[in-house]
Amino acid sequence: MPRLNANEYDAVIIGAGISGLVCGCYLAKAGMKVLIAEQHYKPGGYCTSFKRGEFNFAASAHFLGGFRYGNLNTIFNDLGIFEKLIIKKFDPSNKIITPNYIVSFWADLGRTIKDFQTVFPDESDNIEAFFNFLIESDPKASLRMRTWTFKDLLDKYFASAELKSILSFPLFGNAALPPSLISAFIGIKIFREFLLDGGYYLEGGMQVLPDALAQRFKEFGGELQLSKLVKKIRIKNGKALGIYVDQDEFISADYVISNCDARQTFLKLVGKKILDQDFMDKLDQMVPSLSGYVIYLGIDEHISELPQTGVNMWVLPSANLELDNIYHAVKDGKFHNIDGYLLYVSPDKRSILAFLVAPFKNKRFWINNKKKLLDALITRIDMDIIPGLQKHIKFKDAATPQTMFRFTLNYKGAAFGWACNPSQLALTDFRKPSFIKGLYLTGHWTTKGFGIPGVMYVGHDTANMILRKWIA
């Protein structure tokens, strides 16, 4: 390929989230001249970390899953990422904690099955059949269930409402939908890649992953520009020609890949005048996922009763949850009872992260409720899991859905892109719009990727789509 001028690239990628970084690495590795423009001052999107004094916190995502049952092994090996990371596996990866029992997700599938069978002996055979299906079913078999909800799948195996509730709560936390609304296909992926193959912790915190990908991208010859806000994608005669960035600087490219939210991509960066009317109608009907409320606690070294570190603990005041009711209450902003939450104690025993599914609402709502919810959640953790916690907190803060929006520009602070219901899966134009040549999307707004393994896969696949055209 001939050498390009300074502001001319083979491909530009908008956003240095994990999918954009993976896509950029594959393109640069193949020899393309690639620029990634990121509006934040660090790469990673929801996979960033931050420091407050002596404490290091994961902003949102805090562990990896999917090395055995997902795509991470292949991609990490392809890009030479393993040599840049120190990864520790925690076992169990997840626990569900109720007032009456604890069940765990172990690396050993048989041990996981036994844990559930001990608590629900009447469902013993069904539990074994269900978990074996999750592991043994091939992706094509799961894809045939794309019209099913996870409730449909649970009803096929189980009679116990309590068992179905506790199996569904980690999905509610990981995708912000109850079993009656979440796609069975996505539910299966969450179980395989997050619950049955989760618990992989990166030494140094989650930020080391995007930093390692960014470093590899540069080693392949790519250019990463941080604090660089993309203002517009230039379209002419149905073809993407490049991007406008700060101060209306134009950067030309043969391929433009957006790793930011789909509404921002199409409504702001492309513009309504360019959009096909059928696509506009489809976009208007799309529903984003709910957002999240995250608290960050820095603690001293004198807590004698810390729970197991490095494990996601799904804490439920009652095991028989009406998740549909909870979901609708959350959407309405009525979630102060804290019907369940995720708790994670860092491996160094110095920080605690807790997470609630939360609505976007508006700035005034969160100005009024941020501190109230922070105090209420600390009180619940003190009562449920860590007695005396409040006396050992040296730092506390929280991220609201407004915070999520500010740092990622995700529509309504959405935590998981589009809501993962069956009708919003694998929609072609959200990956490669047919009415604009040279424009691609990557990441969880494509309706094809979920979680870190999923968006990595989409980043890899998007790069392959482009490379097939570029090489030809």
C-alpha angles and dihedrals in degrees: 000000000000117000112264128221121258096269096036120091138171089227138006123198121204109215133019097230117137094272093049091049093049092047090048092050093054093046094047092044088056090055103263121140102241135183125192114198115196125185094206123074092242134038125246111069106212089358096073131114132208138195130228110185109302094350130091118202135187106231093218120319107059108171141025132241136180107062093126102030102021140054102269097100094054095046095043090051094045092053099037093241100139092072090058097051138064108210126190123192117219118204122231095032095194138017131193110213123194130164090263107038149356124231122188139204106225131187085241104075092202091057091050091051091050091051091056094041091054091057096038106032093162089062095045099122093041092051092054092047092048097050093044089052091053092054101036102041113103120229092254091056090050091047089057085065092058090118092050125092120221087250088061089054095046092048089054091060110025143049098184112098090198093054091048090050096053092044089052100048097076087051090052089052094045099044106014095236133108119238091260090063108029118093114253088224092059091042090056091050091051091051094047100042104029108026105028095031105026136103099086107147124195114222106236094029136276094301090074090071098060089037090055092047091047091050091049090048090055091046088055088055099263124142121226119194116189126197086028112135116202110219104181144001110226112229124184127173091349094307130112108233103176143290141288116225136178115337089014093285110168121221115188125213139164091224129034118196120189118207092174131090116304097233091052090046096052105028100039110019097036099024134224094264090066097047125102109243094233089053091048089054091049092048092051090054096050116108121213122220119258117264131237142246113216128187124201120204126185110200137191124244098256104083107119098189106050114152121238110302126231093029128115107233115199102201119200127182087202127022094211100068125174094220094179090059091045091050093053091045090053091050088054092049094250102126105113093114088073097219091188140342145187117249125190127179113200118241091247089058091231103102139042128201123195126183137198129181105246142180124246098231113151140297094266092053092055095042086057097042110030097088095036091056092044091055093043093051093048089052091051093049089049091052098040109034118357114039112208093015094141092064092057102048113117097169133020135175140142141219117220128195086265088059090050090053094047094055100036104022087224111164109267089350088286110192097202108025113243116009107268099236120140095257092057100054127111099353105174100214092056089064102036115005107219093212096059121056118214095019120116135169126213134184134042095324090069091079087235106080132059129181125350096304090047097049090044089055091049090049090052093045093047090053090051091051090053096042092054088059095039095051093045 
